Amino acid sequence: MSTQPETTFVTTTRVSCDGASDIRGGAALGHPRVWLEIDERGYAECGYCDKRFVLKGGPADSKAA
């Protein structure tokens, strides 16, 4: 079992998470949809499922170096 949260790279600073966007059947299997704002750290984490959204080219993007 992996202990690392799922990471998604995004191109906008405002993202939504419902915990099931990649699951067939959708939000019924996830959590309530929440909107997150990526701050100066370059990432935001969902308080429900711990999914991390990293801004491409931002300070948290390890590929940006």
ABEGO torsion letter per residue (X at the ends): XBABBBBBBBABABBBBAGAAABBGEAAABBBBBBBBBBAAGBBBBAAAGBBBBBBGBAABAAAX
